[in-house]
Amino acid sequence: MQRWRGLEAVPTGWGHCVATIGVFDGVHRGHQQIIERANAVAAERGLPTVMITFTPHPSEVVRPGSHPPLLTTNTRKAELAEQLGVDVVVFVPFTPEFSHLSPEEFVHEALVADLHASAVVVGENFRFGHRAAGDVGTLSELGLRFGFDAEGVPLFADGHRPISSTYIRSCVDAGDLHAATEALGRPHRLDGVVVRGDQRGRDLGFPTANVRAESFAAVPADGVYAGRVVSIDEWGNTRADLPARTAAISVGTNPTFDGRHRSVEAFILDFDGDLYGQNIGVEFVHRLRGMVKFDAISDLVVQMAADVDETRRLMA
């Protein structure tokens, strides 16, 4: 799969394509349904599927300071799109100038001028252009003018609740990883680099990998979780050559030690190695308990051992 930074990266002589467009944060089950439909249309026409997304998140440009927690990094988003069969992902810089394009200007710049979209597949709630003035109906009208077909895919619902990135963020924030997993179609993952922490875990017999995630990453509620750790290469891609490892994961401020800084620490079971400076992904599968301040360090150690045992049982 190809990954392009900006529409100016479209190769000379590029033909037609089927495009899908949106933020796609999380690439959740609703997004997957849209992408699958775009792939089906592309297959019917013998064309590549192009996913157009934006960086940074549009809300940060339209309403500075309102950047939502992100469910996926850009690299992870592209990786998931590739797994779904997308041929090209284009990361369009969402600038103040871009945000002021009218719906017609948006369509011409993002879909027509360089990409030559033959068809455009979006979610039925898709909005675009300055002040979100355009909708699927507008897209269809502009398609008649510019020569492409437009299709709005109904929102994917799990029961009576539509699946959305906003809903999944609320699940992660509440520590409801079961609901987040159901909506994403996989466990929520936090990617970051392993940095040196206070190294108390090593002294307690449970050395942990302290993960520094990207800004605005969606971090689960404080507590202890069972999950996995995967290795990531220097470009941010998941390493398929290394197995995922079971881990007991702590999120919080280490209240027993009166900590002030929130951290994500993973104790990898049956592992003895140095991960400092390496990129890893932490997958949250089960919530074991909330964060507790213990009166004695010995009580904390007993609980940590119990957490590891429960992690091993749940992840077996």
N, C-alpha and C positions, 0 to 999 in steps of 0.2 A: 504494500500500500504506500501511496505517496502522501507526504504531509507538506503543505505549502503555507508559508507565512505571508498572508496578504494576497489580494487578487492580482497584483503585479507579478506574482510568481507563476501565473498560468503560462504554460509553454507556448511558444510561437507555433502556429498551425494547429492549435487545439481544436478539436471538432465539437460535437454536441455531447450533452450529458443529461442525466436525470439528477436533479438537485433536491436536497432536503436541507432545511435551514432552521436554526434555533440555537439556544444556549446549550442544551443537552447536558446540563450538569447532572452527573450520576449515571447517565445513559441507563436509566431505569426501564422498567417493563413497558411503560408508555412510550418512551423514546424508541425502544426496541421494536414496538409494533409499527411505528412510523418508518423506521429504517427498513424493516422487512418489506413494507409496502413499496417503498422507493426502489428497493432491490428488484422486486417483482416487475415493476414498470420498466426498469432499466433492462432486465432480462428480455422482456417482450420486444423491446426496441433495439436490442443489441448494443446498448450504450453503457458507459461506466456510471457508477453512482458516486456523486460528490456530496459530502456533508459540509455545509458551511456553518461555522460557529464563530464565536466572538471572544476577544480578550482585550481588556479585562471584562468582568461581568458588566453588562450594560447598566445595571442599577447604580454602579459606582460612578459612572459618568453622568447619568441623568439626575441622580440624587446623591451627590458626594457624601460619603460617610455612611451609606446604607448598604455597603457591600455585604451580601449574605455569606454565611459559612459555606464553603465549597465541598461537595461530595467527592469530586475527582480533580486531580491535577490535569492540565492540558495534555500531558503525555499519556496519562492513564485513559483519558477520554478517547484519544486517538487509538490507543491499543484496543479498547473495547469496541470501537467502531470497526476496526480491522477484523476483529473476531466475528462480527456480524456480517462481514462481506462487503463493507464500504471500500471503494477503490481509492478515493482521495478525500482527505480532510483539509479544509482551508480555514486557517485561523485569521479572521479579519480583525484588524485593530479597531476597536470601538472607540473612536475619538469624539470630542464634542462636535466637530464638523460632520462626522458621519451620522451622529444622532440627530442632526438638523435636516437631513435629506428628507424630501417629501416622499410619499409612497412611490410615486412614479420614478423619482430620481434613485431611490433605493433599489427598485427592481432593475432599472437600467444598469446601475453600477454593479450590483451584487450578482445578478443573474443573467443579464443579457450581453453586456459589452464584451466581456472576456470569456465567460463560461459557456455562452450559447446554449442555455438550458432549453431542452426539448420538452421537459415536463418538470413540475415542481410539486413535491409532496411535503405537506406540513401537518401539524396538529390542527384540529378544527378551531382551537382557541388562539391560533397564531395571530400576532399583531406586529405591525412594522411601520417604519416611517416616523417622521417627527410627531411627538406626542401620541405615538401608537395609533395614528389615524387610519392605517390600513388594516384590513382583515382578509379572511379567505375570499370573500366576495370581491373585494378590491383586487386581490391577486388574480382572480379569474378574469376580471375585466381587463386588467393590464396584460394578461396572457393573450387575450384575443388581439390586442394591439401589437404585442411584440412577438407573437408566434410561438407560444408555449401553452401547454395544458397545465391546469392547477387542480390539485386535489387536497381536500382537508380530511384527515383521518380522525374518526371519533376518538374521544379520550378513553384511555384504558382505565377500567374501574375494577377494584378488588372488592367484591360485594357491592355496597352502595357508595363507597368512597373512591372518587377519582384519584389515580396515582399521579403525584406531582413531586417535583424536587422540593418544594416548600414543605409538603407533608413529610417527606423522608427526613428533611433536616430537623423537623420537630420531633420525630421518632428518635433520631440520634441524640439530640439535645436532652431528651428525657431518659436516655439509656434503654429505650425499648428496641433492642437490636433484633428481636424476632420480627417485629413489624417492619423494621427497616430492611431486613433480609428478604421478606416476602415481597416488598415493593420494588427492591432493586433487582431481585432475581439472583442475588449472590450476597455474601456478607459485606457490610460496610468496611472499607479499607482506608487507613490513614498512612500516607507515604511520607517519608522524611529521612534525614541523615542521623546516624547514631553519634551522639556527642557525650562528653564526659559530664556526669552528674555529681552528686554528693558521695557516691560510691558506698552508701550505707548498705545497699543490698548485698554487696560482696562481703562486708563485715558480718552480716546476719546469716550468711550461707546461701543467699539467693541473688547472685549477681544479675543485674538487669541491663538491658539495652535502653538507654535514655534517648527517645526519638524527638528530634526537633523538626516539626512539620512546617510546610509553607504557610505564609500568612493567609488568614481567612479559612484555614482548613477546618472542616466540621469535626470537632472532637466530642466524643460521647460524654455523657454526664459522669461526674466523679463516681468512682466505684472500682470494683475488680471484675475482670472479664476473662472468659476462656476463649482462646482463638488460635490464630496461626501467624507466623512471620514468614514472609517471602522475601527473596533477594531481588534487588533491582540494580540494573547496570548504570553506568555513568550518565546515560542519556535518559534515564527514567523509565526504561522498559523492564517488565518482569522477566527475570531470568528463568527460562524453561529448563535449563540444564541443572538447576539446583532444586532440591525438594523443599516444599513448605514444611515448617517445623511447628509443632504444638507449643503454645506459650500461654502463661498466665500473665495477664496485663493489668497494670494499675494505672488509673487516671485520677489525678488529684494533687493536693498540696502536701501530702505526707503529714497529716495532722498530729500523729504521735510525736513527731519531732518539731512541731510548731512551724511547719514549712509555710512559706508565703507564695511561692511560685508554683503554678500548676504545671504538671509534667505528665508525660506518657511514658511508662516504663514497662518493658516486656521481659519476663523471665522465661527463657527458652528452655524447655525440658530436655534433659539428656544432651546438653550441648556445652562444650568447653572450648571456647574460641574467642578471638578478639574481633569485634565488629566496629570498633571506633572508626569513624570516617566513612563507613559504608552506607549505602542507601538500602533501606528496607521498607516493606509494606506490612502494616499491622492489621490483620483482619479480626474484627470483633464478631464472635459467633454467639456466645452466651453471656449474660450478666449473672455473676455469682452473688454479689452483695454490694451494698453501699459502702462508702468510705467511713471508717470508724477511727476514733482516737482512743488508743489503748492506754491504760494506766501504767502498764509495765511493758518494757521491750520484749520480755520473755513471752508475754501474752500475744504480742504481735507475731513473733516467730512461730508460735503454735498455730495461729490462724493462717499464716502464710503457707505453712506445710499442709494445712487442710485445704487451702485454696488450690495448691498444686495437685493434690490428690483428686480433688473434684474436677479440675481441668483435665487431668489424665483420663478420668472416667468418662466425662462428657465428650471428649474429642477422640476417644478410642475408635 
